[in-house]
């Protein structure tokens, strides 16, 4: 179970004006960050991230909204229940339960990478019930059916042999994460101090590697299912944000994804990699405020 003490030992400072909170959901503890006032804005992190990913964004958006950034179960400093179903639908259902537990009935959602796929799945589930309304979607280089890059990796890691290899490498998490970060940034000179330590900290907790391994086991099936869900959320105003140097989810997939929405705009951040929210936070925050707070107009992406 996570706690503020765990957070402090990791040497990670909370963003200014942001509080660390927790709630119990079906016997497991979820850690989340929260701050601000006004309409709810939910942040969903990517596969190897957690609420730390949004450290440069939460304080800025909290001036305009109430921000919520959970560590998904299995990740960050939330609990790691054994045998956790990490399919897109199961994860999205847990996020929905998180919102319902906080009595949030309407929110905009920001999701990055795998978290972007979770955000789309969450919106599709919400479209078929009356408890929570997803008002706007901001998707940051979201995993999607039109980006084939990385599928061979998920095939390998989804095998018993691949998973065993990852478990051997996992104890050297800082070294491994250092290599990953270099690929995720468009310009490695922009990696902020403390980034490697922050991302590596949760992987010092036993069982941390099981969440990403569980995710990749259902990766291909989940992407096929995601394509069929998109018509349900076509009417939701959507913003796509991509870095032009993204090597994890190909920017070339953005137009195809954008065409699935009736009201969609694409912003390409020149020179940024897969993590534009921390590589170019001023530009990212301005785009998000304009879309979520100022409710700037969107336009359909066409071929």
C-alpha positions in Angstrom: 0.0 0.0 0.0 1.4 3.4 -0.9 1.7 6.3 1.6 3.2 9.7 1.8 6.2 8.1 3.5 6.8 6.0 0.5 6.6 9.1 -1.6 9.1 11.0 0.6 11.6 8.1 0.6 11.6 8.1 -3.2 12.9 11.7 -3.0 10.1 13.0 -5.2 8.7 16.4 -4.4 5.0 17.1 -4.9 4.2 19.9 -7.4 3.3 23.2 -5.7 -0.4 23.4 -4.7 -0.9 19.6 -5.4 -1.8 17.2 -2.6 -1.3 13.5 -2.3 -4.4 11.5 -1.5 -5.6 7.9 -1.6 -8.8 5.9 -1.7 -9.6 2.2 -1.3 -11.3 0.5 -4.1 -12.4 -3.1 -3.9 -9.7 -3.9 -1.3 -6.9 -2.1 -3.1 -5.4 1.3 -2.3 -5.1 3.9 -5.1 -2.8 6.8 -4.7 -3.6 10.0 -6.6 -2.6 13.6 -6.8 -5.2 16.4 -6.6 -5.4 20.2 -6.6 -7.2 23.3 -7.8 -10.9 24.1 -8.1 -13.5 24.1 -10.8 -14.4 21.6 -13.5 -12.7 18.2 -13.1 -9.8 17.3 -15.3 -8.5 13.7 -15.2 -4.9 12.8 -16.2 -4.2 9.2 -17.2 -0.5 8.2 -17.4 1.2 5.9 -19.8 2.5 2.3 -19.5 5.8 3.0 -17.6 4.7 6.2 -16.0 2.6 7.3 -13.1 1.3 10.6 -11.7 4.9 11.9 -11.6 4.6 12.3 -15.4 2.3 15.3 -15.0 4.5 17.2 -12.5 5.0 20.2 -14.8 1.3 20.3 -15.9 -0.8 19.8 -12.7 0.1 23.1 -11.0 -0.6 25.1 -14.1 -4.0 23.4 -14.9 -5.0 23.5 -11.3 -5.3 27.3 -11.6 -8.2 26.7 -13.9 -9.6 23.3 -13.0 -9.6 20.6 -10.3 -7.0 18.2 -11.5 -6.9 14.5 -10.6 -3.9 12.2 -11.5 -4.1 8.7 -10.2 -1.4 6.0 -10.1 -3.3 3.2 -11.9 -3.5 0.0 -9.9 -0.3 -1.9 -10.5 1.7 1.2 -11.2 3.4 4.1 -9.4 2.7 4.0 -5.6 -0.7 2.4 -5.8 -1.2 -1.2 -4.8 -0.2 -4.1 -7.0 -2.9 -6.8 -6.6 -1.9 -10.2 -7.8 -3.6 -11.4 -11.0 -4.8 -8.0 -11.9 -6.7 -7.8 -15.2 -4.8 -5.1 -17.2 -6.8 -5.2 -20.4 -8.0 -1.8 -21.7 -11.6 -2.4 -20.6 -10.8 -3.7 -17.1 -8.4 -0.7 -16.5 -10.9 1.8 -17.9 -13.6 0.3 -15.6 -11.3 0.8 -12.6 -10.8 4.4 -13.7 -14.6 4.8 -13.9 -15.0 3.4 -10.4 -12.3 5.9 -9.2 -14.4 8.8 -10.6 -17.6 7.4 -9.1 -15.9 7.0 -5.7 -15.0 10.7 -5.9 -18.5 11.6 -7.0 -17.3 13.1 -10.2 -20.2 13.1 -12.7 -18.5 15.1 -15.6 -14.9 15.6 -16.5 -12.4 16.2 -19.4 -9.8 13.6 -19.8 -6.1 13.8 -20.7 -4.4 10.5 -21.6 -0.9 9.8 -22.9 0.4 6.8 -24.8 -1.3 3.7 -23.3 -3.2 6.1 -21.1 -4.6 7.6 -24.2 -6.1 4.2 -25.2 -7.5 3.9 -21.7 -9.0 7.4 -22.0 -10.8 6.4 -25.3 -12.0 3.2 -23.8 -13.3 5.0 -20.7 -15.1 7.5 -22.9 -16.7 4.7 -24.8 -17.9 3.0 -21.6 -19.2 6.3 -20.3 -21.1 6.9 -23.5 -23.3 3.9 -22.7 -24.2 4.9 -19.1 -25.4 8.0 -17.2 -23.1 8.1 -14.2 -20.1 10.0 -15.7 -19.9 12.2 -18.7 -16.6 12.7 -20.6 -16.8 16.2 -22.0 -13.5 16.5 -23.8 -10.6 14.3 -24.7 -7.0 15.4 -25.0 -4.9 12.5 -26.3 -1.1 12.7 -26.2 0.5 10.4 -28.7 -2.1 7.8 -27.8 -1.6 4.1 -28.6 -3.9 3.4 -31.5 -4.7 0.8 -34.2 -2.9 2.9 -37.0 0.5 2.9 -35.4 2.2 -0.5 -36.0 5.5 0.6 -34.4 6.3 -1.5 -31.4 3.9 -4.3 -32.0 6.8 -6.8 -32.5 8.1 -5.8 -29.0 4.7 -6.5 -27.4 4.6 -9.9 -29.1 8.0 -10.8 -27.6 7.3 -9.4 -24.2 3.9 -11.2 -24.2 5.7 -14.6 -24.3 6.9 -16.4 -21.2 10.5 -16.1 -22.4 10.2 -12.4 -23.0 8.6 -11.8 -19.6 11.4 -13.8 -17.9 14.0 -11.6 -19.6 12.3 -8.5 -18.4 12.2 -9.8 -14.9 16.0 -10.3 -15.0 16.6 -6.8 -16.2 14.1 -5.1 -13.9 16.4 -5.0 -10.8 18.6 -2.7 -12.8 15.7 -0.3 -13.3 17.6 3.0 -13.3 19.9 1.8 -16.1 17.0 0.4 -18.1 14.9 3.5 -17.6 17.8 5.7 -18.6 18.0 4.0 -21.9 14.2 4.2 -22.4 14.2 7.9 -21.5 16.8 8.7 -24.2 14.5 7.2 -26.8 11.3 8.9 -25.5 12.7 12.4 -25.7 13.2 14.3 -28.9 16.3 16.0 -27.4 18.0 14.3 -24.5 19.4 17.6 -23.3 15.9 18.6 -22.3 15.5 15.7 -19.8 14.9 17.6 -16.5 17.0 16.8 -13.4 15.5 14.1 -11.3 13.5 12.5 -14.1 15.3 9.2 -14.1 15.1 8.9 -10.4 11.4 9.8 -10.4 10.4 7.3 -13.0 12.7 4.5 -11.5 11.4 4.9 -7.9 8.2 2.8 -8.2 10.2 0.0 -9.9 12.1 -0.5 -6.6 8.8 -1.9 -5.2 8.4 -5.6 -5.6 5.9 -6.6 -8.3 6.2 -3.4 -10.2 7.2 -5.0 -13.5 4.1 -7.3 -13.5 1.7 -4.4 -14.6 3.4 -3.6 -17.9 3.9 -7.3 -18.6 0.2 -7.9 -18.0 -0.7 -5.0 -20.3 1.3 -6.3 -23.3 -0.3 -9.7 -23.0 -3.6 -8.3 -24.2 -2.1 -5.5 -26.4 -3.0 -6.8 -29.9 -6.5 -7.9 -28.8 -7.1 -4.5 -27.1 -6.1 -2.5 -30.2 -8.5 -4.5 -32.4 -11.2 -3.8 -29.8 -10.4 -0.2 -29.6 -11.1 0.4 -33.3 -14.6 -0.9 -32.8 -15.2 1.5 -29.9 -14.3 4.7 -31.7 -17.7 5.3 -33.3 -19.2 5.6 -29.8 -17.0 8.6 -29.0 -16.9 10.3 -32.4 -18.9 13.3 -31.2 -16.6 14.1 -28.3 -14.5 17.2 -29.0 -10.9 15.9 -29.2 -7.4 17.3 -29.2 -4.5 15.3 -30.4 -1.0 16.3 -29.4 2.1 14.7 -30.8 5.8 15.3 -30.9 7.4 15.3 -34.3 10.2 13.1 -33.1 8.0 10.5 -31.4 9.6 7.1 -31.8 7.2 5.2 -29.6 3.8 5.9 -31.3 4.3 7.1 -34.9 3.1 10.6 -35.7 2.0 9.3 -39.1 -0.9 7.5 -37.3 -2.3 10.8 -36.1 -4.4 11.8 -39.2 -6.0 8.3 -39.4 -7.0 8.5 -35.7 -8.2 12.1 -36.0 -10.5 11.2 -38.8 -12.5 9.0 -36.4 -13.7 12.1 -34.6 -16.2 14.7 -35.8 -14.5 17.6 -34.0 -10.8 17.1 -33.7 -7.6 19.2 -33.9 -4.0 18.0 -34.2 -1.1 19.9 -32.7 2.4 18.8 -33.6 5.1 20.0 -31.3 8.3 20.4 -33.3 11.3 18.5 -32.0 9.5 16.9 -29.1 9.5 13.2 -28.5 6.9 10.9 -26.9 6.6 13.0 -23.7 5.9 16.5 -24.8 4.2 17.4 -21.5 7.5 17.3 -19.8 9.8 18.0 -22.7 8.0 21.2 -23.7 5.6 21.9 -20.8 4.9 25.6 -21.6 3.7 24.8 -25.1 1.8 21.7 -23.9 0.1 23.6 -21.1 -1.0 26.5 -23.3 -2.5 24.0 -25.8 -4.4 22.2 -23.0 -5.7 25.4 -21.4 -6.9 26.6 -24.7 -8.7 23.4 -25.4 -10.1 22.4 -21.9 -10.5 25.8 -20.3 -11.1 28.2 -23.2 -12.9 25.5 -25.2 -11.2 26.5 -28.4 -12.9 25.3 -31.5 -11.8 22.1 -33.2 -12.0 21.0 -36.8 -12.2 17.7 -38.5 -8.9 16.3 -39.7 -9.3 15.3 -43.3 -7.1 13.3 -45.7 
